[in-house]
Amino acid sequence: MDTEVEALVETFSDKAFAEAAVSLLASEQIDAWIRSDDAGGGLPNLDFARGVRLMVAPADEALARAILNGGSEEPNA
């Protein structure tokens, strides 16, 4: 993972929760994507063991965290 290109916002144990978070961030005009190692979808049980990572651009990290936490964290301006 290139930390200059993407930032880890949160890790989920289920891809459905991660996809819901991506949708929420998209509704706020933040591009987000999922990183997981589940053998190309062939072994979905690995998502629980290894986690499903929600990634964003580093510039969007603080705002994405605030949105996912219900606005409880204010992003640095």
Buried (B, 14 or more C-beta within 10 A) or exposed (E): EEEEEBBBBBEBEEBEBBBEBBEBBEEEEBEBEBBBEBEEEEEEEBBEEBBBBBBBBEEBBBBBBBBBEEEEEEEEE
